[in-house]
Amino acid sequence: QVQLVESGGGLVQVGGSLRLSCAASGGTFGMYAMGWFRQAPGKEREFVANVDQSGGRTSYADSMKGRSTISRDNAKNLVLLQINSLKPEDTARYYCAASWIFDDGGRGDPNYWGQGTQVTVSS
């Protein structure tokens, strides 16, 4: 099965930036659309961003548009999420996910999940 390992989370200040990484193994990376989701305590998991298999098409949650960039490097089996202008409401555990198909807006359910990496934004 596909294994996904996130890294790059941590404690950051409001207005700061963070780059999350997801390393994939156990499958053909280029065959999967990749995405990021997040979940805060007491709230449902929500879509953040995703990218298609080739890296040519991306989509973002409205709250992420203009300050977030998802990218992938198929040669390195990596997907990245750059988040700028971090806000307290960005505090959540961020999960990397792999899907057999690309869904604009992340409407579908991913097939594989990582364990997540915690992002905490404070003043």
N, C-alpha and C positions, 0 to 999 in steps of 0.2 A: 504494500500500500504506500501511498504518498505520505511522506513525513515533512512537516513544516515546522521550522524553528524560528521564532521571532526574537529580535534583539533591538536594542537602542532606546528602550523606554527608560524613564527615570523622573526625577524631580526637576521641574523647570519653572521659571518665573513667568508671570503674565507678560505677554508680548514677545516672549522668546520663541525660538525655533527648535525643532526636533526632527531627526531623521530616523525612521524605523526601518529595519531590515527584516526580510524573511528569506531564509535559505531552504530550498526544497531538495528532496532526495527521494529515491525509490520509484521514480517514474520519469516519463519524458516531459520535461518541464514545458517545452514549447507547445505541447498539446493541450495545456490547461490555461483557461482564463484565470486570472488571479485577482484577489480582492482583499480589502481591509474592512473589518467591522469593529465595533467597539461596544462595550457594555459597562455601564456604571451601576453601582449598588442600587437595588430597588427599581431599576429600569430595564426595559427590554433591550435586546441586542439590536443595534442599528447599523445600517450600511454607511460606510465612509467613502470608499472609492473602489473602482475596479478597472482592469485593463485587459484587453483581449489577448489572444495567444501570440500575436506578432508584435504587440506593443503599439499598434497603430490607432487604436480606438480606446478612449477612456471615458469614464463617467464619474461624477462626484455627487455627494449629498449637497443640498443647497447650502448648508452651513460651512462646507469646505471649499466651495467655489471661490476662486480668487486668492486663496491662501494655502492651498494644498496641491501637491503634485505626486501622482503615482507613476512609476516607471518600472521597467524590467530589463534585465540583462540575461537573455536566454543562454548565452555562452557560459555564464557564471551561476545559472539557476537561482537568480536573485530577483526579488521584487522589493521596491523601495517606496516609502511614503514620506515625503517631506511636508511638514506642517509648519507654517509660519504664523505669526501673530496669535500665539496660543492664548486661550481664554480659560478661566476656571471651569467652565462647562465642558471643556475638552478632557477633563479628568475622567479616566476610564481605563479598563483593560482593553487593549487593542489586539485583535486576532487577525492573523493571516489565513486566507482560505483559497482553495483551488476548486475550480469548476470545470466540468466537461464542456460547457458552453458559456459564451459571454452574454450576459443579460444587461442591457442598458439600464442603469439605475440600481443594479443589484437586486432585482426582483426575485430571482430564483434562489434556491437553497444550495449552497456549495456542497461539494462531495467530500472534501477533506478540510480539516481545521488544525491549526496549530494550538499550542497551549496558551498563547497570549503573552503580552508584555505590558506592564503597568506604566501608565503615564499619569503623573500628578502635576497639576499646574497650580501654583500658589503665588501670592503677592509677597 
